[in-house]
């Protein structure tokens, strides 16, 4: 048995899977990091890129990667720090700090004309932002078929204030608290934090989360002296086509900090954050705050009408900025596990029942979708290695 309660032989299956992803040309590099009982196991293969300088740099714990939607749990944790400081309250209306969301109108028909609205039955709260029940968010529809989808898709973010003004000028899709809607709640949470503190969200995240936990490479951009550790991201449909190079989108601080998916980090950094939550907050948050973040807050009625498709919430719920496993249906995270994947082929889950933090890193667009067959193999390989 390996340290941390893993089988040395069975960890070989994790290594084989990572090497296969690289050997088959799916990605130039991949990595699985497992933290359990104070021990860390890293299975890494390949390099940061197919070509260029990154082609000679191995994937490692200090490789900088795009976290995608793994940004959301960090945003929620930062909000909870401010709740503990009594700077914010979960059930206070956000109207005072985000007046753009005051007095909202709601579509009479979610698929109907934007001009046909009714008043919102109640204000939006911070809890709504964290649980993604504020009434607006991602609307999946073919262009030209659903007016609100087209309108939300046309919103641009030249600055925080302008983004808030554009979103606030549109009606809500549903009444606050009625159903879960993805994405926008995270950006609104970051906006609320920025307004409450009078500083950019990234600065608050650095002071409240990153510095206390020693997260050295987590932020919204990559400095020039760290670009050599930044993995190249590739296209969904062609593994050799570059979707974002190290000197691309993240090479300069953004004007609008994307709190839904704009952070970069390393496995070392993200494991430190994950381990802090698994340990009950590690002094950055209280055990009570971590428990609240990682509890399923969706009601059966909300789950019945929410998600990316029928039955989406049959086996999971939603805490603050992350999913919570409510039923175990495969060889994977236990009931009560929490975490979230990312657009670029990343994923993280904490499993308190197994005292496990698991982080998976690739950099290929759209590959964080947990319905892809490869993720069944990833989680099967990880969980079959536990041997105590």
N, C-alpha and C positions, 0 to 999 in steps of 0.2 A: 504493500500500500504506500502511495506517495503521501507526503505531508499534506495536511488539510483534508484528509479523508477521501482522496482520489486514488483510484487504481492506476498504477504506472502503465500497465498493459492497456487499459481502457482509454487512458489519455492519448494513447497512440492513435485511436480512431478519430479523435479531434484533430490531431496533427495531420492524419491522412486526408481528412476532409478539407482542411485549409490548403494543403499542398495540391489537392485535386482542383480546387477553384482556380489556383494559379496555373497549374499545369495544363488545364483545359483552355486557358486563354480567356476565362471569364473576367478576371481582373488581374492587373500586374502584381498586386500584393494584397494579402488578407491577414487578419489577426483575430484570435480569440483570447481574451484575458479573463481569468477566473480567480476571484478572491474568495477564500474560505478559511475560517478559523485562523486568521492572521497570516495565512500563506497565500502567495500569488503564483499562479501558473500562467505562462505566456506561450501560446502556440502561434508562431508567425511564419509566413512564407512569402517570398517574392520581394518586390521593390516598390518604390514610390511612384514609378512611371514606367511605361514601355520604352520611351525614348528620352533623350536629353540627360541632364545632370541627375535627375531622379532615378534613372534606370540603374544607377550604380549604388543607390542608397537602400539598404534593407529596411523593411517594415519593422518597427520597434515600438516600445512603450512611449517613447518621446516623439513619435511621428505625429505631426499636426494634421488633423483631418477636419472636414466639414461635418458638424454634428447633425445638420438638418433639424428635424423636429425633436431630437434629443435636447434642443435648446429649451423646450417648454418646461421640463421639470426644474431647471435652474431658475427660470423666471418665477415659477410658483414658489420655490424656496426663498427667493429674495423677497417676494411679497409677504411671506409668512414671518420673515425677520422683522419687517415693518409692522406687522400685526402684533407681534410680541412686544415691540417698542411702543405700542398704542399710537403710532403715527397713522395707521389705517385700521379700520374695523371691517370685519367680514360682511356684516349685514347693513352697513351704512350705504345709502345711495351714493353713486359716484358723481352726481350732478354738480356738486360744488367744485370739484377738481377737474371734471370733464364736462363742462357745460354744453359741449357739442352733443352730448347724449341725454340732455335734459328734455323733458316733454316730448318724448319720441312718439312717432306714429307707427302703426303696424299694418302691413298689407292685409286687406280684407280677404284676399285670395293669394297664397304664396306664389302661385303661378300667373297671377293676373296683372293688370295695369298698375304702374307705380302710383298713379294718382288716386286710386281707390284704397283708402286707408281708414283705420279706426284708431282711437287713442290707446296708448299702452296702458295696461291695467295697473301697473306699478312701476316704480323706478328700477333701474339696473343697479345691482350691488357688486361689490368686489367678489362675493361668493359666486355670483353669476359668471363673472369673468373667468374665475379659476376653474369652474366646473363646465365652462363653455355652454352655459344656458342663458346667455345674454339676449338671444333672439336673432342674432345674425352670425354669418360665418360662410364657410364654403358651400356653394350651391352647385351641384353637379348637373349640368345640362348642356345640350348642344347649343352652340351660338345661334341666337335668333329665335330660340324657342321659349325662354323664360326671361321676362324683362329684368327682374332683379338680379339674375345671374349675369346678364350682360352689363348691368350698371355697376355691380360690384367688381366685375372683371375689368372695368374701365378705370377704376380708382387707381391713382398713382400716388407715390409717396416721396415727393421732393423734400418734404420736411415733416416732422411730427405734427405740427399744428395744421399743416395743409391736409395731411392724411386724415386726421381727426375731423376736420371740417368736411371733407368729401364723404367719409363714411357716415358722419352724423346727419348729413343732408339727405341721406337715403332712408326710406322707411325700414323698420325691422321686418324680417321675414316671418317671424313668429313672436308671440307674446313672451316677455321675459319669464324664464322658468319653465316654459312649455316643453322644450326639447333641447337636446344636445346638438350643437352645430360646431364643426371643426374650425380651428385656425385663429379666427379673429380675436377670440378671448385672450390669447397669449399676447398679441400686440397691444390690446387695450390694457392688459395688466402692466406691461412695460410703460405705457403712456401714463397710467395712473401713478406708478412709482416715480416717474420723472417729474410729474406735476407736484406730487406730495413732498418731494425732497428738494425741488428746484434745481436738479442736476440731471445730466444725461443718464439714462438707465445703465449704460455700460460702466459708468463711474461708480454708481451705487452697487452694482453687482460685484465689481472689483473689491470695494471696501467691505461689503457685508458678507460675501460668500468666498470669492476667489482668494483674497489675501489671508483671511483666517484659516482656510483649509489648505493653503499652499498651492493653489492652482496657478502655475506659472505661465501657462500657454493658452489660457481660456479667455477669449475676447471676440470682438467683432471684426478684427483684421489681424494680419500677420506682418510684423515688422520685417524690413529688408534683411536683417541679420539672422532671421529664422526661416526664410523662404527655402533654404536648403533642406529643411525637415518637413516641408509641406507637401503632402501627396497630391498628385494630379487626379482630377476627377474626369470620368469618361461617360460617354453617351449610353443611353439605355439600349438603343437599337444596333449600335456598332461599338464593340468594346475597344476599338482602336481609335475612335474619334474623340478628341479632347472636348469635354463639355466645359471645363474650367481649369485653367492652368494656374500654377502657383503665383504668377504675376498678374492674374486676372482680377476677378471681383473682390477678393479678400486682401489685396495687396495695399489697400488704403482704407482708412477709417470711413465708414459709410455716413452719409448725411442722415439717412433714416435707419435706425437700428432695428433690424428685423428680429423681433422677439419670438416669432413663431418658428424660425429656423435659421437664424443668421450667425450663430456662434461657431467658432472653431475651437478645438480642444485637442487633448492627447488622451490616450488610454490611461496614462499615469494620473493625469488630472481628473478624468471622469471617474476613475476608480476611487480616488480620494473623496470625491463628492458622494459617490454611491456608498462607500464604506461609512461615511459620516451618518447618512440616513439609516443604514443598517444598524449602527451603534446607538441610535436614538437621538441623533443630532450633533453629537461630538462638540457640544458647547456653542455651536453656531445656532442651533435650534433646540427647543426642548423636546422631550419625548412626546409630550402631548401634541405639539405642532406637527411632528413627523407622523404621528398616528392619524391626525386629522387629514394631512396631505394624502395619505396612502389608504384612506377608507373610501369605499365606493359610495358616492353621493347621488347617484342617479336612482330615481324611483322606477318601479316596474312600468308605470305609465309613460315616463320619459323614454325608457329603453325601447318600448314597443313601437315608437314612432321615430326613432333616431338611428343614426349610424350610416355607414356607406353602402348598406344593402340589407335585405331581410335577414333577421337573426344575428345581426352584427354584435349585439350586446347579450346574446344568449349565454356566453361563457366569460364575459368580462364586463366591468363597469368603468367608471371614471372617477378619479380622485381630484387632486388639484394639479392640473398640468400633466397628468399621466394616467395610464390605464391601470386597473386593478383586476387580477384574475379571480373570478368567482366560482369557476368550475373547471376541474382538470379533465381534459378530454384526450390528451396525448402525452407522450413522454417529453415533458417540458415543465415549465414553472408551476409550482404548487399553488393551491388556493391561497390567496393573500399576497401573492407576489405582485410587484408593481414595477412599472418602467414604461419605456416607449421606444419605438424604432425611429429612424430618420431617412429622409429622402435619398441620401447618397449611399445607402447600403449599410447603415449602421443600426445597432440595436443595443439596448441595455435593459436588464431586469435585475431587481433584487428579490431574492427568495428567502424571507425570514425563517421559514420552516427548515430550510437546509443551510442557513447561515451563509448564503451564496450571493455574490455579485458577479454577474456575467456581462461582458462587453464584447461586442463583435464589430469589427471595423473593416469595411471595404469602401471604395470610392467610385461608385457607378450609379448613374441617375435611376431613380425609381426602384432601386433594388432593396429598399427597406420594407417593402410590402410583405407583411407576414403571411400572406396567403400563397406566396411563391413556394414551390416544392422545396427549394434549397433550404428554407428556414425550418421546415420539418426535420431535415437532416441535421441542421446546425443544433437545434435544441435536443434532438435525440442523442447526438454525439456527446453533448455536454452532460446530460443527465445520466446516461448510461455509465459515465466515468465515475460517478459517486459510488464509493464502495466502503461504507462503514456502518 
